[in-house]
Amino acid sequence: MSRPLPLLLIALFLSTLLSADEDWQKLPQTKITPSIESKIDAFPDLTYATYGDRELKLDLYRPEGAVEKLPGIVCIHGGAWWKGERRNHAHIAKALAARGFVAVTISYRLSGEQPFPAQIEDCKAAVRWMRANADTYGIDADFIGATGSSAGGHLANLLATSGGVSELEGEGGNADFSSTVQAAAPMGAQSDLETERIRLRSLDPKAAFYPQFLGGTQEDVPGTYQLASPRHHLDAGDPPIFYLTGELDDPSTHADEVRREMENLGIPTGLHILKGAPHPFLTKQKFFDEGLDLLDDLFTTHLKSR
């Protein structure tokens, strides 16, 4: 006897979610050497935002013994906005801290708990928390950057372009502080959610994470896709945004049209394609090391040297 159609649809939806963006959720097959671990001070499980009884936490890393204030970097994990955890980006945060930054890796509300804009509200709350606690943790509040992979890259990109957009601020605390960032480096990320590609993806059962994240397909809720699209918020006041992606990733991660618009607006931008790298390139040591060097160069140039 066959199952009722609704149960089949539910099973299909769940199976597609379980396979979507799976590679980003593998803990990196990379190593942080003991010498790196010995160079950093770790402050785990710090609460950065509260929503009623719900607490969101981050892990903070900074160079051991550093006395001066250092630029901050928010690291945002991927997972199609519906899964993942902050320790997925612990290695990149630790490695950046060893190179002279105060780096945090954050938990945020996933789409199964709350749909958009909860995720960007949490990212903005983390930036505000860093500024509110700059004296305690030695953060240069004037220079905070953002990076992330896949869905986390999209959120880092949106952080960079949506400064001052009140609809996305949320109520995560520290409202007296700014949530703007001064540089961003999205990795393997979407920068425009209003494209025909995204419209088709939102209709595809294999990409069911899009309607779960945004509350429907692009056809159902075009205004939400627009609000969630980094490209929609671009203006001349946005900070430098540099894109990293794997050669084997989808060309949409190159942000070609977005970068052209940024150049026309006078915003520093660029693209680095890691040769031979897949979408989840941070899980491979070779590409992790290459990506780390690129992030270090970008954030040193745009956060330390300004």
C-alpha positions as CSV (number, residue, x, y, z in Angstrom):
1,M,0.0,0.0,0.0
2,S,1.5,3.3,-1.0
3,R,2.0,6.2,1.3
4,P,-0.3,9.3,1.0
5,L,1.0,12.0,-1.3
6,P,1.6,14.5,1.5
7,L,3.9,12.1,3.3
8,L,5.8,11.5,0.1
9,L,6.3,15.2,-0.4
10,I,7.5,15.6,3.2
11,A,9.9,12.7,2.7
12,L,11.2,14.3,-0.5
13,F,11.7,17.7,1.2
14,L,13.6,16.2,4.1
15,S,15.8,14.0,1.9
16,T,16.8,17.1,-0.2
17,L,17.6,19.1,2.9
18,L,19.7,16.3,4.2
19,S,21.8,16.2,1.0
20,A,21.9,20.0,0.4
21,D,25.3,21.7,0.9
22,E,26.5,18.7,2.8
23,D,30.2,19.2,2.2
24,W,30.2,22.5,4.1
25,Q,29.1,20.7,7.2
26,K,32.0,18.3,7.4
27,L,34.4,19.5,10.0
28,P,37.5,20.6,8.0
29,Q,40.0,17.9,7.2
30,T,42.6,20.5,7.9
31,K,45.1,20.8,10.7
32,I,45.9,23.7,13.0
33,T,49.5,23.1,14.1
34,P,50.4,23.2,17.8
35,S,52.5,26.3,17.0
36,I,49.3,28.1,15.9
37,E,47.4,26.9,19.0
38,S,50.2,28.2,21.2
39,K,50.0,31.6,19.7
40,I,46.4,32.4,20.6
41,D,44.3,33.0,23.6
42,A,40.8,31.4,23.4
43,F,37.6,32.7,24.9
44,P,34.9,30.1,24.2
45,D,31.1,30.2,24.7
46,L,30.6,33.9,25.0
47,T,27.0,35.0,24.8
48,Y,26.6,37.8,22.2
49,A,22.9,38.0,21.7
50,T,19.7,37.1,23.6
51,Y,16.2,36.7,22.4
52,G,14.0,36.0,25.4
53,D,15.5,32.8,26.8
54,R,17.4,32.1,23.6
55,E,21.2,32.8,23.9
56,L,23.5,32.9,20.9
57,K,27.2,32.3,21.5
58,L,30.5,32.8,19.9
59,D,34.1,31.7,20.4
60,L,36.7,34.4,20.3
61,Y,40.4,34.1,19.5
62,R,43.2,36.7,19.7
63,P,47.0,36.6,19.6
64,E,48.5,35.5,22.9
65,G,49.9,38.3,24.9
66,A,49.0,41.1,22.5
67,V,48.4,44.3,24.4
68,E,47.3,46.6,21.5
69,K,43.8,46.7,20.0
70,L,43.6,44.7,16.9
71,P,41.1,44.5,14.0
72,G,38.2,42.1,14.4
73,I,36.9,39.5,12.0
74,V,33.5,37.8,12.2
75,C,33.6,34.2,10.7
76,I,30.3,32.8,9.6
77,H,29.8,29.1,8.9
78,G,27.9,27.7,5.9
79,G,25.2,25.1,5.6
80,A,22.5,26.4,3.3
81,W,21.3,28.6,6.2
82,W,19.6,25.6,7.8
83,K,22.4,23.6,9.5
84,G,26.0,23.9,10.7
85,E,27.7,25.1,13.8
86,R,30.3,27.7,14.7
87,R,33.1,25.1,15.2
88,N,33.0,24.5,11.4
89,H,34.9,27.8,11.2
90,A,37.0,27.4,14.3
91,H,40.2,26.6,12.3
92,I,40.0,29.7,10.1
93,A,39.2,31.9,13.1
94,K,42.2,30.5,15.0
95,A,44.5,30.8,12.1
96,L,43.5,34.5,11.5
97,A,44.0,35.2,15.2
98,A,47.5,33.8,15.0
99,R,48.1,36.3,12.2
100,G,47.2,39.3,14.3
101,F,43.4,39.6,14.4
102,V,40.7,39.2,16.9
103,A,38.5,36.6,15.2
104,V,35.2,35.2,16.3
105,T,33.2,32.2,15.0
106,I,29.5,32.6,15.7
107,S,26.4,30.5,16.1
108,Y,23.3,32.0,14.5
109,R,19.6,31.0,14.3
110,L,19.2,28.5,11.5
111,S,16.2,28.6,9.1
112,G,14.5,25.7,10.8
113,E,14.3,27.9,13.9
114,Q,13.6,31.2,12.3
115,P,13.5,32.2,8.7
116,F,15.2,35.3,7.2
117,P,16.0,37.9,8.4
118,A,17.0,36.2,11.7
119,Q,20.4,35.0,10.3
120,I,21.6,38.5,9.2
121,E,20.1,40.0,12.4
122,D,22.4,37.7,14.4
123,C,25.5,38.5,12.3
124,K,24.8,42.2,12.9
125,A,24.3,41.6,16.6
126,A,27.7,39.9,16.7
127,V,29.4,42.9,15.1
128,R,27.7,45.2,17.6
129,W,28.8,42.9,20.5
130,M,32.4,43.1,19.3
131,R,32.2,46.9,19.4
132,A,30.5,47.0,22.8
133,N,33.2,44.7,24.2
134,A,36.1,46.1,22.3
135,D,38.0,47.2,25.5
136,T,37.5,43.9,27.2
137,Y,38.9,41.8,24.3
138,G,41.3,44.3,22.7
139,I,39.4,44.9,19.5
140,D,39.9,48.0,17.3
141,A,36.2,48.9,17.0
142,D,36.9,51.1,14.0
143,F,38.0,48.1,11.9
144,I,35.9,45.0,11.8
145,G,35.7,42.6,8.8
146,A,33.6,39.6,7.9
147,T,34.1,36.4,6.1
148,G,32.2,33.2,5.6
149,S,31.7,30.2,3.4
150,S,28.8,29.4,1.2
151,A,25.6,30.5,3.1
152,G,28.0,32.2,5.5
153,G,29.7,33.9,2.6
154,H,26.3,35.3,1.5
155,L,25.7,36.6,5.1
156,A,29.2,38.2,5.2
157,N,28.4,39.8,1.8
158,L,25.0,41.1,3.1
159,L,26.7,42.4,6.2
160,A,29.0,44.5,4.0
161,T,26.3,46.0,1.8
162,S,23.4,46.4,4.2
163,G,24.9,48.8,6.7
164,G,22.2,51.2,8.0
165,V,19.3,49.0,6.7
166,S,17.0,49.2,9.7
167,E,14.9,46.2,8.6
168,L,17.8,43.9,9.1
169,E,19.2,45.1,12.4
170,G,17.1,43.0,14.7
171,E,16.9,43.2,18.5
172,G,20.0,41.1,19.5
173,G,21.3,43.8,21.9
174,N,23.9,46.6,22.0
175,A,21.7,48.8,19.8
176,D,23.9,51.9,20.5
177,F,26.7,50.4,18.5
178,S,27.1,50.1,14.7
179,S,26.8,46.9,12.9
180,T,28.7,48.1,9.8
181,V,31.9,46.3,8.7
182,Q,34.9,47.8,7.0
183,A,35.8,44.9,4.7
184,A,34.4,41.5,3.7
185,A,35.7,38.4,2.0
186,P,32.8,36.1,0.9
187,M,33.9,32.6,0.0
188,G,31.9,30.4,-2.5
189,A,28.9,32.7,-2.0
190,Q,25.9,34.1,-3.8
191,S,25.8,37.8,-4.1
192,D,22.5,38.3,-6.0
193,L,19.3,36.4,-5.0
194,E,17.2,38.0,-7.7
195,T,18.7,36.2,-10.7
196,E,16.9,33.7,-13.0
197,R,19.3,31.0,-11.7
198,I,18.1,31.6,-8.1
199,R,14.5,31.7,-9.3
200,L,14.9,28.2,-10.8
201,R,16.9,27.0,-7.8
202,S,14.1,28.1,-5.5
203,L,11.6,26.0,-7.5
204,D,13.9,22.9,-7.4
205,P,13.2,20.3,-4.7
206,K,16.9,19.7,-4.5
207,A,17.4,23.3,-3.3
208,A,14.5,23.3,-0.8
209,F,16.7,25.2,1.6
210,Y,16.0,28.4,-0.4
211,P,12.2,28.5,0.4
212,Q,12.9,27.4,3.9
213,F,15.3,30.2,4.4
214,L,13.3,32.9,2.7
215,G,9.7,31.8,3.3
216,G,8.8,30.7,-0.2
217,T,10.1,30.6,-3.7
218,Q,11.4,33.7,-5.5
219,E,8.1,33.8,-7.3
220,D,6.2,33.6,-4.0
221,V,8.1,36.3,-2.0
222,P,10.2,38.4,-4.4
223,G,10.5,41.2,-1.9
224,T,12.1,38.9,0.6
225,Y,14.6,37.7,-2.0
226,Q,15.3,41.3,-2.8
227,L,15.9,42.2,0.9
228,A,18.2,39.2,1.3
229,S,20.2,40.1,-1.8
230,P,23.6,41.8,-1.2
231,R,23.5,43.3,-4.6
232,H,20.2,45.1,-3.9
233,H,21.8,47.1,-1.1
234,L,24.9,48.2,-2.9
235,D,25.8,51.9,-2.7
236,A,28.9,54.0,-2.8
237,G,29.4,53.9,1.0
238,D,30.0,50.2,1.1
239,P,33.3,48.8,2.2
240,P,35.8,46.7,0.1
241,I,34.4,43.3,-0.8
242,F,36.7,40.6,-2.3
243,Y,35.4,37.2,-3.5
244,L,37.1,33.9,-3.1
245,T,35.8,30.8,-4.8
246,G,36.9,27.4,-6.1
247,E,37.6,26.8,-9.8
248,L,35.1,23.9,-9.7
249,D,32.3,26.0,-8.0
250,D,29.4,27.5,-9.9
251,P,30.3,30.6,-11.9
252,S,27.6,32.5,-10.0
253,T,30.0,32.7,-7.1
254,H,32.2,35.0,-9.2
255,A,29.8,37.9,-8.6
256,D,30.7,39.3,-12.1
257,E,27.9,41.8,-12.4
258,V,28.1,42.8,-8.8
259,R,31.8,43.5,-9.0
260,R,31.2,45.6,-12.2
261,E,28.6,47.7,-10.2
262,M,31.1,48.0,-7.3
263,E,33.8,49.2,-9.7
264,N,31.4,51.8,-11.1
265,L,30.7,53.0,-7.6
266,G,34.4,53.2,-6.7
267,I,34.3,50.3,-4.2
268,P,37.5,48.2,-4.1
269,T,36.7,44.7,-5.1
270,G,38.2,41.6,-6.8
271,L,38.0,37.9,-7.4
272,H,40.4,35.1,-6.6
273,I,39.6,31.7,-8.1
274,L,41.5,28.9,-6.4
275,K,42.7,26.6,-9.1
276,G,41.3,23.1,-8.9
277,A,39.3,23.8,-5.8
278,P,35.7,22.6,-5.1
279,H,32.9,24.5,-3.5
280,P,33.9,23.4,0.1
281,F,37.5,24.4,-0.4
282,L,38.2,25.1,3.3
283,T,37.9,21.4,4.0
284,K,41.1,20.6,2.0
285,Q,44.4,21.6,3.5
286,K,46.0,22.9,0.3
287,F,43.1,25.2,-0.4
288,F,42.6,26.1,3.3
289,D,46.2,27.4,3.4
290,E,45.8,29.3,0.1
291,G,42.6,30.8,1.3
292,L,44.1,31.8,4.6
293,D,46.9,33.6,2.9
294,L,44.4,35.5,0.7
295,L,42.2,36.4,3.7
296,D,45.3,37.6,5.7
297,D,46.4,39.8,2.8
298,L,43.0,41.3,2.2
299,F,42.2,42.0,5.8
300,T,45.7,43.3,6.5
301,T,45.4,45.7,3.6
302,H,41.9,46.9,4.4
303,L,41.8,46.7,8.2
304,K,45.3,47.1,9.5
305,S,46.8,49.4,6.9
306,R,44.0,52.1,6.9
